[in-house]
């Protein structure tokens, strides 16, 4: 039971998460999003459902796998009778192709939007602050951050806690956001600005941004152990950011970012992980 008196169920594929989930007052439902029957029974009786597609580094066709999970959600929502859905999507989801895994999320949005009699709202989130934690090794070992886009490319960023705040409000009140989508952003920075801020926070004032060509980016992702399908999709997404296509619809529908968690507020968390 949540602090506000709601009965909350959390889905996880990991049985070891059960105690952690129960410790926050929720019920654990252990199963996979590829199991439509499991999803249906877990959704049954719920007033509202928050959906997201988990990462999968082993899919033969990553976009198709993401779209397939969306279809599983649609089938379970219809069969269980759920009428209110908040779905985690991404900036760039207006691109049905050529935006890597985000184009798979575009297919999820389209499938969900076809459901009649169900209020669906998509949260198109920016690039997670916490994704930069995966770059700590690169910073320590090479003194760089890199990507196949320019140092002055506008990046739309979000703290996961800001997503959680909006999702919680939207789940409790279906009129809060209504049907459609909203962009969820906490800050906007360029790679050059990010490098300066992270360098200062960690004492690596020599930290620099290295822009890769697409082939270099792909090869670099392969070198750190990512599967070819994942490397291909991430490279495609970076190219969409470089061209401006990925963020184009965001800037046409720019949200107000008043009082949200700025990138500066994330720096102590990053520094603590860096020095751990």
Protein Blocks (a to p, Z undefined) as FASTA:
>chain_A
ZZkopacddddfbfklmmmmmmnopacddddfklmklmmmmmgopabdcddddddfkbfb
lmlmmmmmmmmmmmmmmmnopabdcddddehilpmghnljmlmmmmmmmmmmmpghiacd
dddddddfklmmmmmmmmmmnopacddddfklccddddfklmmmmmmmmmmmmklnogad
ddddfbdcdfklmmmmmmmmnopambccddddfklmmmmmmmnopafklmmmmmmmmmmm
mnommmmmmmmmcccdehiacfklmmmmmmmmmmZZ
